Amino acid sequence: MSGLPRILTIMGSGETTPTMARVHRAVLDRLGERPVPAVVIDTPYGFQENADDISERTLDYFRTSVGAPFAVASFRSADADPLTRETAVTRIREARLVFAGPGSPSYALRQWSGSEIPRLLARKLEEGGAVTMASAAALTLGRFTIPVYEIYKVGEAPRWLPGLDLLTPLGLPVAVVPHYDNAEGGNHDTRFCYLGERRLRVLEAELPEGVFILGVDGHTALVLDVDAGTASVLGLGTVTVRRNGRSTVFAAGSELLIADLIGAASQTGSASATGGTDASPVASQVEESQPRLLREEVAELERVFNASLEECDAQAAVRAILALEETIQAWAGDTDQSDALATARSTLRGAVVCLGEMAVEGLHDPAELVGPFVDALLTERVRARDARDWAPADAIRDRLLAAGVELHDTPDGTTWELRPAAPVS
């Protein structure tokens, strides 16, 4: 035994966003003296043309947001040259923490098949070390895996693929479903990792007796302490144990035993998957100071910006813009393929343009704006003076002065200039 704790963390999504930074740090803190040898396996997204960019953003996230240096264990293809493959295997073997995230679960499983990687991951959970699997990589953990791209993007019939089955040794014969609460579909059901209820029911009916679904919401982590036999639900959402269309839901903040997850699967009389939770013996304790999702933060800062403009508070508007820029920077490491960051940047650009337009208006000479009105009143004053109607003429002069316009009568006519407004008596 290595003396290291055995920790498996399953993240539903948001693995490289501020919402999960606290979870990453907590796991790292348990793995000995810093810096902790830690690696990112790039296999799940190894087929993508922007794989280098994803790796760099992931490393930058761990370095800046989590405060830990990670290296890449690059195993993008089983057909890579022997040196590349062996370097990746060595880095995984020597790491105390192994992380894998977005991409395609079916692609990752094909590349890992026949390699040492599945055995090395299992060994961490047997002898000591931490494995964090998120999004696509989380799908590979169970006895069965959903080929998400093939079903949701290509339109293939729902089916299971054999998974790594790293959870059965922990007493959890499951199919892991991240992005469990996904709502990106808008007008169509994309819950349950883009399957929706109809297709999930089809797949669920094909599971062997005793195998159940373990769902993890977005921006949520299920941390399994193998040595202690405990499970913690952290983040913004819930963890769901589902069997035969019935669910037990554990809220963020729940502290339970791994045995509680197993027991929940046997409770076929639990609440429905579309409704509430069963009477779980586990008390839910929501974490304090929970971070918000990017969309929520952007919406709030946009509200503050608009309110600042309505109140003509330029400094508050600028502070809102700066806070929005900092928020975007904090979320820049997000490897999710959603449009949240693009929307946030669009909001930032719009705010800058709006503030710029107001600045242009503010840079105009105030005399240019009030000039036509002053000239109209001066015309009336001239008429009053020509008619020797001094009272109206003096009244116009006094009212203009109270408004900050000082008149100067000269032999060549009347001129005016702006002065600080005088109090009206």
C-alpha positions as CSV (number, residue, x, y, z in Angstrom):
1,M,0.0,0.0,0.0
2,S,1.2,3.5,-0.8
3,G,-0.2,5.1,2.4
4,L,-2.3,7.5,0.3
5,P,-6.0,7.7,0.7
6,R,-8.2,6.1,-2.0
7,I,-10.5,8.8,-3.5
8,L,-12.7,8.6,-6.5
9,T,-14.4,11.9,-7.5
10,I,-17.2,11.9,-10.1
11,M,-18.1,15.3,-11.6
12,G,-21.2,15.8,-13.6
13,S,-19.8,18.9,-15.5
14,G,-18.1,22.2,-14.8
15,E,-14.8,20.4,-13.9
16,T,-12.7,23.4,-15.0
17,T,-14.9,26.2,-13.7
18,P,-14.9,28.1,-10.3
19,T,-17.7,25.9,-9.1
20,M,-15.5,22.8,-8.8
21,A,-12.2,24.5,-7.7
22,R,-13.0,23.9,-4.0
23,V,-13.5,20.2,-4.6
24,H,-10.2,19.9,-6.5
25,R,-8.3,21.7,-3.8
26,A,-9.9,19.5,-1.1
27,V,-8.8,16.3,-2.8
28,L,-5.3,17.6,-3.4
29,D,-5.0,18.6,0.3
30,R,-5.4,14.9,1.2
31,L,-2.7,13.6,-1.1
32,G,0.4,14.7,0.8
33,E,3.0,17.5,0.5
34,R,2.6,19.9,-2.4
35,P,3.2,19.9,-5.2
36,V,1.2,16.8,-5.6
37,P,2.2,14.8,-8.7
38,A,-1.0,15.1,-10.9
39,V,-1.8,14.5,-14.5
40,V,-4.5,15.2,-17.0
41,I,-5.3,12.4,-19.5
42,D,-6.1,13.9,-22.8
43,T,-7.6,10.8,-24.4
44,P,-11.3,11.7,-24.3
45,Y,-10.8,14.8,-26.4
46,G,-7.7,13.5,-28.3
47,F,-9.6,13.3,-31.6
48,Q,-10.5,17.0,-31.5
49,E,-8.6,19.5,-33.7
50,N,-8.4,21.9,-30.7
51,A,-7.0,19.2,-28.3
52,D,-3.8,21.3,-27.6
53,D,-6.0,24.3,-26.7
54,I,-8.1,22.2,-24.3
55,S,-5.0,20.8,-22.6
56,E,-3.6,24.3,-22.2
57,R,-6.8,25.7,-20.8
58,T,-7.1,22.7,-18.4
59,L,-3.5,23.1,-17.1
60,D,-4.0,26.9,-16.8
61,Y,-7.2,26.3,-14.7
62,F,-5.4,24.0,-12.3
63,R,-2.5,26.3,-12.0
64,T,-4.4,29.6,-11.5
65,S,-7.8,28.6,-10.1
66,V,-6.8,25.5,-8.0
67,G,-3.2,26.5,-7.3
68,A,-1.7,23.2,-8.4
69,P,0.6,22.3,-11.3
70,F,-0.6,19.4,-13.5
71,A,1.1,17.7,-16.4
72,V,-0.5,16.1,-19.4
73,A,-0.3,12.4,-19.8
74,S,-0.8,12.4,-23.5
75,F,-2.5,9.3,-24.8
76,R,-4.5,10.7,-27.7
77,S,-4.5,7.5,-29.7
78,A,-3.5,3.9,-29.2
79,D,-1.7,4.3,-32.5
80,A,0.7,6.9,-31.1
81,D,4.4,6.0,-31.2
82,P,5.7,3.8,-28.4
83,L,7.6,6.6,-26.6
84,T,4.5,8.8,-26.4
85,R,2.4,5.9,-25.1
86,E,4.9,4.8,-22.5
87,T,5.5,8.3,-21.3
88,A,1.8,8.7,-20.7
89,V,1.6,5.4,-18.8
90,T,4.6,6.3,-16.7
91,R,3.1,9.7,-15.8
92,I,-0.2,8.1,-14.8
93,R,1.6,5.4,-12.7
94,E,3.6,8.0,-10.8
95,A,0.8,10.5,-10.3
96,R,-1.0,10.7,-7.0
97,L,-4.0,12.2,-8.8
98,V,-5.3,11.4,-12.3
99,F,-7.9,13.6,-14.0
100,A,-9.8,13.1,-17.2
101,G,-12.7,15.2,-18.5
102,P,-14.5,16.3,-21.6
103,G,-14.7,14.6,-25.0
104,S,-16.2,11.3,-26.2
105,P,-16.5,8.3,-23.8
106,S,-16.6,5.8,-26.6
107,Y,-13.5,7.2,-28.2
108,A,-11.7,7.1,-24.9
109,L,-12.7,3.5,-24.2
110,R,-11.5,2.4,-27.7
111,Q,-8.1,4.0,-27.2
112,W,-7.7,2.7,-23.7
113,S,-8.7,-0.9,-24.6
114,G,-5.7,-3.1,-24.5
115,S,-3.5,-0.5,-22.8
116,E,-2.4,-0.3,-19.2
117,I,-4.5,2.7,-18.4
118,P,-7.7,0.9,-17.1
119,R,-5.5,-1.2,-14.8
120,L,-3.6,1.8,-13.6
121,L,-6.8,3.7,-12.7
122,A,-8.1,0.6,-10.9
123,R,-4.8,0.3,-9.1
124,K,-5.1,3.9,-7.7
125,L,-8.4,2.9,-6.1
126,E,-7.0,-0.4,-4.8
127,E,-3.6,0.7,-3.4
128,G,-3.8,4.5,-2.9
129,G,-4.3,7.6,-4.9
130,A,-7.0,9.8,-6.4
131,V,-9.0,9.5,-9.6
132,T,-11.2,12.4,-10.7
133,M,-13.4,11.7,-13.7
134,A,-15.7,14.3,-15.2
135,S,-18.2,14.7,-18.0
136,A,-17.3,12.3,-20.8
137,A,-14.7,10.5,-18.7
138,A,-17.2,10.0,-15.9
139,L,-19.4,8.0,-18.3
140,T,-16.6,5.4,-18.7
141,L,-16.5,4.6,-15.0
142,G,-19.4,2.3,-14.7
143,R,-20.1,-1.3,-15.8
144,F,-21.9,0.2,-18.8
145,T,-21.3,3.4,-20.8
146,I,-23.5,5.6,-23.0
147,P,-22.1,6.4,-26.4
148,V,-23.4,10.0,-26.2
149,Y,-22.1,11.4,-29.5
150,E,-23.4,8.4,-31.5
151,I,-26.8,8.6,-30.0
152,Y,-27.4,12.4,-29.6
153,K,-25.4,13.8,-32.5
154,V,-25.5,10.9,-35.1
155,G,-28.9,9.5,-34.3
156,E,-27.9,5.9,-33.6
157,A,-30.3,3.7,-31.6
158,P,-29.7,3.9,-27.8
159,R,-27.3,1.2,-26.6
160,W,-24.8,0.5,-23.9
161,L,-21.1,0.0,-24.3
162,P,-18.9,-2.0,-21.8
163,G,-17.3,0.5,-19.4
164,L,-14.2,0.4,-17.2
165,D,-16.3,-0.9,-14.3
166,L,-14.2,0.8,-11.6
167,L,-17.2,1.1,-9.3
168,T,-18.4,-2.5,-9.0
169,P,-15.4,-3.3,-6.6
170,L,-16.7,-0.5,-4.4
171,G,-20.1,-2.3,-4.3
172,L,-21.6,0.0,-6.9
173,P,-22.7,-1.9,-10.0
174,V,-23.7,1.2,-11.9
175,A,-23.9,3.1,-15.2
176,V,-22.7,6.6,-14.4
177,V,-24.7,9.4,-16.1
178,P,-23.1,12.9,-15.8
179,H,-24.9,16.1,-17.0
180,Y,-27.9,14.5,-15.3
181,D,-29.9,17.7,-15.1
182,N,-28.8,19.1,-18.4
183,A,-31.2,21.7,-19.8
184,E,-29.4,23.0,-22.9
185,G,-32.0,21.5,-25.2
186,G,-34.4,24.4,-24.5
187,N,-37.5,23.0,-26.2
188,H,-36.5,19.4,-26.1
189,D,-35.4,17.1,-23.3
190,T,-31.6,16.8,-22.9
191,R,-31.6,15.6,-19.3
192,F,-29.6,12.5,-18.4
193,C,-26.6,13.4,-20.5
194,Y,-28.6,14.5,-23.6
195,L,-30.6,11.3,-23.7
196,G,-33.9,12.6,-22.4
197,E,-36.4,10.5,-20.5
198,R,-37.6,8.4,-23.4
199,R,-34.2,7.1,-24.4
200,L,-33.1,6.7,-20.8
201,R,-36.1,4.4,-20.2
202,V,-35.1,2.3,-23.2
203,L,-31.6,1.9,-21.9
204,E,-32.6,1.4,-18.4
205,A,-34.8,-1.6,-19.4
206,E,-31.7,-3.2,-20.9
207,L,-29.6,-3.1,-17.8
208,P,-29.0,-6.5,-16.1
209,E,-30.6,-7.2,-12.7
210,G,-28.8,-5.4,-9.9
211,V,-27.3,-2.7,-12.1
212,F,-28.6,0.8,-11.5
213,I,-28.0,4.3,-12.7
214,L,-25.9,6.8,-10.8
215,G,-26.7,10.3,-12.0
216,V,-24.5,13.4,-11.2
217,D,-25.8,16.9,-12.0
218,G,-23.8,19.6,-13.7
219,H,-21.4,21.5,-11.4
220,T,-21.8,18.7,-8.9
221,A,-19.3,16.2,-7.5
222,L,-19.7,12.9,-5.8
223,V,-16.6,12.3,-3.7
224,L,-16.1,8.6,-2.7
225,D,-13.7,7.9,0.1
226,V,-13.0,4.3,-0.4
227,D,-11.1,3.8,2.9
228,A,-13.8,5.4,5.0
229,G,-16.6,4.0,2.9
230,T,-18.2,7.5,2.7
231,A,-19.7,9.6,-0.1
232,S,-20.0,13.4,-0.2
233,V,-22.2,15.4,-2.5
234,L,-20.6,18.8,-3.2
235,G,-21.3,21.6,-5.6
236,L,-24.6,23.1,-6.9
237,G,-26.8,20.1,-7.8
238,T,-27.7,16.6,-6.7
239,V,-26.7,13.0,-7.1
240,T,-29.5,10.5,-8.1
241,V,-29.7,6.8,-7.6
242,R,-32.2,5.5,-10.2
243,R,-33.6,2.0,-10.7
244,N,-36.6,0.9,-12.7
245,G,-37.6,4.5,-13.3
246,R,-37.6,5.4,-9.6
247,S,-35.1,7.7,-8.0
248,T,-33.6,8.6,-4.7
249,V,-32.0,12.1,-4.8
250,F,-29.2,13.3,-2.5
251,A,-28.8,17.1,-2.3
252,A,-25.5,19.1,-2.3
253,G,-24.1,19.0,1.2
254,S,-25.2,15.4,1.9
255,E,-22.7,13.2,3.8
256,L,-23.5,9.5,3.6
257,L,-22.1,6.1,3.3
258,I,-21.4,4.3,0.1
259,A,-23.7,1.7,1.5
260,D,-26.5,4.3,1.5
261,L,-26.2,4.6,-2.3
262,I,-26.4,0.8,-2.6
263,G,-29.4,0.7,-0.3
264,A,-31.2,3.5,-2.2
265,A,-31.0,1.3,-5.3
266,S,-33.0,-1.4,-3.6
267,Q,-35.8,1.0,-2.6
268,T,-38.0,0.5,-5.6
269,G,-40.8,2.4,-3.9
270,S,-38.9,5.7,-3.9
271,A,-40.1,8.9,-5.5
272,S,-40.4,9.2,-9.2
273,A,-37.5,10.4,-11.3
274,T,-39.5,13.4,-12.4
275,G,-40.5,14.5,-8.9
276,G,-39.1,14.8,-5.5
277,T,-36.9,12.7,-3.3
278,D,-37.6,9.8,-1.0
279,A,-37.4,9.9,2.7
280,S,-33.7,9.6,2.8
281,P,-32.1,9.2,6.3
282,V,-29.3,11.6,5.2
283,A,-29.7,15.2,6.2
284,S,-29.0,17.7,3.4
285,Q,-26.8,20.6,4.4
286,V,-26.2,23.1,1.7
287,E,-22.8,24.6,1.6
288,E,-22.3,28.2,2.6
289,S,-21.2,30.7,0.0
290,Q,-22.1,28.5,-2.9
291,P,-20.6,29.8,-6.2
292,R,-23.1,30.6,-9.0
293,L,-23.1,29.4,-12.5
294,L,-21.6,31.7,-15.1
295,R,-25.0,32.6,-16.7
296,E,-26.3,33.6,-13.2
297,E,-23.3,35.7,-12.5
298,V,-23.5,37.4,-15.9
299,A,-27.2,38.1,-15.5
300,E,-26.6,39.7,-12.1
301,L,-23.8,41.9,-13.3
302,E,-25.8,43.0,-16.3
303,R,-28.6,44.0,-14.0
304,V,-26.2,46.0,-11.8
305,F,-24.7,47.7,-14.9
306,N,-28.2,48.7,-16.2
307,A,-29.2,50.0,-12.8
308,S,-26.0,52.0,-12.6
309,L,-26.8,53.7,-15.9
310,E,-30.3,54.5,-14.8
311,E,-28.9,56.1,-11.7
312,C,-26.2,57.9,-13.8
313,D,-23.6,56.3,-11.6
314,A,-20.6,56.0,-14.0
315,Q,-18.3,54.5,-11.4
316,A,-20.7,51.7,-10.5
317,A,-21.2,50.9,-14.2
318,V,-17.4,50.7,-14.6
319,R,-17.1,48.5,-11.6
320,A,-19.8,46.2,-13.0
321,I,-17.9,45.9,-16.3
322,L,-14.6,45.2,-14.5
323,A,-16.3,42.5,-12.4
324,L,-17.8,41.0,-15.5
325,E,-14.4,40.8,-17.1
326,E,-12.9,39.2,-14.0
327,T,-15.8,36.7,-14.0
328,I,-15.1,35.8,-17.6
329,Q,-11.4,35.3,-16.8
330,A,-12.3,33.0,-13.9
331,W,-14.4,30.8,-16.2
332,A,-12.0,30.9,-19.2
333,G,-10.7,27.5,-18.3
334,D,-14.1,25.9,-18.8
335,T,-13.7,23.1,-21.4
336,D,-17.4,22.6,-21.8
337,Q,-18.8,23.2,-25.3
338,S,-21.7,25.3,-24.2
339,D,-22.1,28.9,-25.4
340,A,-22.1,30.4,-21.9
341,L,-18.7,32.0,-22.3
342,A,-19.6,33.4,-25.7
343,T,-22.7,34.9,-24.3
344,A,-20.8,36.4,-21.4
345,R,-18.3,38.0,-23.8
346,S,-21.1,39.4,-25.9
347,T,-22.6,40.9,-22.7
348,L,-19.3,42.5,-21.9
349,R,-18.8,44.0,-25.3
350,G,-22.4,45.4,-25.3
351,A,-21.8,47.0,-21.9
352,V,-18.6,48.6,-23.2
353,V,-20.3,49.9,-26.3
354,C,-23.2,51.3,-24.2
355,L,-20.9,53.1,-21.8
356,G,-18.9,54.4,-24.7
357,E,-22.0,55.9,-26.3
358,M,-22.9,57.6,-23.0
359,A,-19.4,58.9,-22.7
360,V,-19.6,60.5,-26.2
361,E,-22.8,62.2,-25.2
362,G,-21.1,63.4,-22.0
363,L,-18.2,64.8,-24.0
364,H,-20.4,67.2,-26.0
365,D,-20.1,70.9,-25.0
366,P,-23.1,71.5,-22.8
367,A,-23.4,74.9,-24.4
368,E,-24.2,73.2,-27.7
369,L,-27.0,71.3,-26.1
370,V,-28.7,74.2,-24.3
371,G,-27.8,76.8,-26.9
372,P,-31.1,76.6,-29.0
373,F,-33.2,76.9,-25.8
374,V,-31.2,79.9,-24.5
375,D,-31.4,81.6,-27.9
376,A,-35.1,81.2,-28.0
377,L,-35.5,82.8,-24.6
378,L,-33.1,85.6,-25.6
379,T,-35.3,86.4,-28.6
380,E,-38.3,86.8,-26.2
381,R,-36.2,89.0,-23.9
382,V,-35.2,91.2,-26.8
383,R,-38.8,91.7,-27.7
384,A,-39.7,92.6,-24.1
385,R,-36.8,95.1,-23.9
386,D,-37.7,96.7,-27.2
387,A,-41.3,97.1,-25.9
388,R,-39.8,98.5,-22.7
389,D,-41.5,95.7,-20.8
390,W,-38.7,95.4,-18.2
391,A,-40.3,93.0,-15.8
392,P,-40.6,90.0,-18.2
393,A,-37.1,90.8,-19.6
394,D,-35.6,90.8,-16.1
395,A,-37.6,87.6,-15.2
396,I,-36.0,85.8,-18.2
397,R,-32.5,87.0,-17.2
398,D,-33.0,85.8,-13.6
399,R,-34.4,82.4,-14.5
400,L,-31.5,81.8,-16.9
401,L,-29.0,82.8,-14.2
402,A,-30.7,80.4,-11.8
403,A,-30.3,77.7,-14.4
404,G,-26.6,78.5,-14.7
405,V,-26.7,80.8,-17.8
406,E,-25.2,84.2,-17.2
407,L,-26.2,87.0,-19.6
408,H,-23.9,89.9,-20.6
409,D,-25.6,92.9,-22.3
410,T,-23.2,94.8,-24.5
411,P,-23.5,97.5,-27.2
412,D,-23.2,94.8,-29.8
413,G,-25.9,92.7,-28.3
414,T,-26.4,90.1,-25.5
415,T,-23.9,87.2,-25.0
416,W,-24.1,84.4,-22.5
417,E,-22.0,81.8,-20.8
418,L,-22.6,78.8,-18.5
419,R,-22.0,79.2,-14.8
420,P,-22.7,76.9,-11.9
421,A,-26.5,76.9,-11.2
422,A,-27.5,79.3,-8.5
423,P,-30.2,78.3,-6.0
424,V,-33.7,79.3,-6.9
425,S,-35.1,81.7,-4.3
